[in-house]
Amino acid sequence: MSEDIDSINHVGMAVRDLADATARYEAMGFMLTPFSPHSGAWKPGEAIKPLGSGNRCVMFEHNYLEILANADPSVPSERLAGYLRHHEGAHIICFNTSAPERVDERLRAAGVGTSGVIPLQRDIDTDAGVRTARFQRVQFAPGDSPEGYIQAAKHLTPEYIYQPRYIRHPNGCTELSNVHLIVDDVRAFVARYERYTGLHARVDGERATFRFSLCGSMTIVSQVHALKDLPGTLRPPVPGIAAISFRCPDLAAQRRRLKDAGVHVEDSDGRCVVPAELANGVAVVFEDAQ
């Protein structure tokens, strides 16, 4: 199988109220980056222009959670408006690649439609002042991924994104370790994501896991199993991105932190889970660091 994808680079979630989301994730013990507006193109060769959205991120050494909101709430981003009409929560899975052209060629050879390799950029606050972070990305099967916006990206300026001052969190978490998809047909989604990633999944009944060489994993699970795995009452429309996991070195300390901050948490199979209704539409799972 191919080795042109090595991790989940980031998961992107769309929120209606960025101040509310910021307060909730800070209460869970995360430090967020300053707001950063997006610019980009939707097709190869098009001019780069403001996209009307921006983000605050929960950064780690190799990956991150992106919290998306409108750059100007009075002028809503068309893309974000579409996400939020569907539901508030996670909408983007971005894989990491050092070779977007190779990913694009492999997908097209497998009969998967793509956007081609297109540019994206955003201005980032750094110790040396504002710098422009640049990326290349490939969207997968734009008309055939109802679970979200699925893509792969290459960081052209990783030093602006992965700044040491933003990757240490009060809760001690070290990695975005998993993203959880709820689907209606596990085997069909496994076949599709094996084409997307070039990797084989480990399938155990109605659950499948992709493990990546650099870091992190992705779990595809049926609705029945999701009810057992993810406490709470709110889940995205199926298929959808239902949860994100973070690697946490001290779960007992994190439980105490959440309790002290007034954040309701459930236990599930040795993990701490903040239900989606308390985390802007996506369940937040804290799991052991080992």
N, C-alpha and C positions, 0 to 999 in steps of 0.2 A: 504493500500500500504506500501511498504518497506520504512524504514527511514535510510538506510545505506549510502545514498548520501545526503550531506547537503549544497552543494554550487558548483559553478564553481571555482575550485582551480586556474586554470590559462588557458589562451589562448596562444597558441604558433604560432608565425609567422616566416617564413623563408625569409631572405633577401640576396640579392646578394652582397651588399656593407654595411658592418656593420658601417663604419665611417659615411656614408651618412645617414643611418637610425638613428644613434645616434644623429647626428646634427638636423635632422627633429624633433625627439621626445623631445629633449632638447629645441628646439625653441617653442614647444607647452607647455613648462613649466614643463616637467617631469624630475626627477633625475633618472639616471640609475645606477644600480649596476656595479661593475667591471666585466670584462669578466671571465666566469667560465666554464672550460671544462667538458664535460660529460664522464662518464664511466658507463657501464651497461652490461646486458645480454639480449638476445632476447628470451631465452627459460628458463623455470624453471630448475635449477640445473647446467646451464652453468656457466663458469667462467666469472667474471666481467673483462672487458677490455675497453680501450679507444674507443670511438665511432666516433671520428673525428670531432665532433661538440661541440659547447659550446654556452653560452648565455650571454646577458646582460638583466636585468629585470627592469620593473617598478613595484615596490613593494607597497603593501598596508597592512593593518593590517591582513586581512584574505585571500587575493588572489593577483594575479599579472598577468602582461603581460610579456611573454617570447619572446625575440627577438633572434632568432637562426641564427648562422652563422658558417662557417667552422673554426675549431681551427687552421688549417694551410691551407690557400687558395691554396697552391701548391699541397695539397693532399686532394681533396674534399671528404667530407662525402658522401657515396652512398645514404643515406637517404635524405640528404639535396639536393643532385643533382636531385633526383626524385621529390621532392617537387617543385624545381625551374623549372624543365622542364614543370611541369603542370602550375604553375604560381607563381609569387612572391606575398606573402601575408600570410594570416592566414591559417594554416593547422591542428592545434591541438586544441581540446577541452578536458581538463582534469577536471573531477569532483573530488571533495574532499570526502574522506571516512576515517573513523576510522577502518573499517573492510573489507579490500580487499578480504579476503577469503570468507566472506559472500556474497559480491557482485559477486564474481566469481561463487559461488554455485547457487545464484539466477538466474544469466544469463544463466548458463548451463541448469538449470531446465526449463527455458523459451524457450529453443531451440536456444539460442544465442551462437555462438562460441566465445571462448576467447583465450587469450595467456596463461592463467594461471597466477599465481602471480609471478612476476619476479622483480629482483632488479635493482635499478638505483642509481647512486651516482655522486656527483660532488664536487670538492674542492672549498671552499668558503673563502674569506677573512673576518676575524672577528677582533674585537678589540684585541683578544688574539692571533692572528696569523691565519694561514691557518688551517681550519678544514674541515673534510669530511662530507658533508650533505648526508644523506641516505634516500631512499624512497623504497616503494613497490608499484607496479603498475599492473593494469590489463587492457589489450587492449580489446576493444569490437569488435566483428565481423570483424576481420581483412580483410576478403574478401568481406564485405557487407556494407562498409561505404565510398562511393565515395566522400562524402563531406569532409573527413579528417580523421586524426588519432584520434580516440575517445577512451578515457580511463578514469580510476579512479585511484587515487593515495593516499597513506598515507604517510605523513611526519613522519619519525622516529626521526628526529633531527630538529624540527621546529625552535628552538632557533637560528640556523645558517642561516635559510632562512629569517625569519621575524625579521630582526634587526631594532630596532627603528631608527637608523640613516638613513635608506633608505626609510622609509615609509612616510616622509613628503616632499611634492613637492611644488615648487614655485607657481604652479597654484592652490594649495589648494585642489586638487582632493583627495578623501578619499576611493575610491573603484572602482574596475572594476565591473561595475553594470549590464552589459548585453552583450551577444554575439548574433549576428544576423545571422541566416542561411537563404539563399535564396534557395528555392526548387521548383521542378516542380509539386509536389503532396503533399500538406500540410497534408492531412489526413494520408497518408501512413507514412510520417515522424513523425507525432505525435504518431502514433501507435508504431513505432519503438523506439522513445525516451521515451515513457512511459514504455516500457520494459527495456530500458537501465537504466533509473533513478529510476524506481519504484514509480514514481509520476504521478499524473493526470495533464494534461495541461488545461488551460483555452483557449477555442477555440472561436474565433470571426470571422466568415467567412473564409477569406484566411489568417488569422493570428492566431498564437497560442503562448501562453506564459507559460513557466515553471518557477515557483518561488520556491526558495530554502530556507530552514529554517534558515541557518546561514547568508547568504548574496547572493545577485545577482539573476539574472534570465537569461533565454535563450528564444529568440524569433525565431519562425519559420514562414517565410513569403513567399508568392508567388512572382514570378518575377514582376507581375504588381504592387503589393503593394510596392515592393522594389524600383521601379522607383520613387514612390512618397516620400518614406521615406529617401532615400539616394541620395542627389544631387551629381552630378559628372558624369563622362563618363566611369569610369573603375569599373567593377565588376568581381568577380571570375567566372570561368566556373560553370554552375549550374548542380548539387547542390554544394554549397560552402559557406564558412564562409566569409560573406561580410563586417561585421562591428563589432566594439567593442565600448561599451559605458562606460563612466567614470562619477562618481557622483562628481559634482562640486558645491561648496557652493556659488559661486558668478559668474554667467554666464556673467554679464555685464563686470566685471573685466577681465574675461577670453577672451571675445571678444576684449577688448582693448589690452590685452597682445598679442594675436595672430596678430592683426593688426600692432602693434608696431614691432613685430618680422618679419613682412613681410609674414606671413602665411595666405593664402587665406582661408576664412571660409564662409560657407553658413548657412542660418537659415532654419530650418525645424521643424515646429510644436513646436516652443518655445525652440528648442535645437540648439546648435552650431555644425556644421558638417565640419570637414576637409575631403574633398573628397579623395577617395582611391588613386588617381593618385598623390596626394601630401603627402601620408603617407605610402609609400612602399607597396601598394597593398591592404590595408584594410582601410575602412572609419573609422574615429575616431569621435565619437559622445560625446559631453559634455552635460550632462543633469542636471537639478536642483537637489540639494542635498536632497530635501524633499521627 
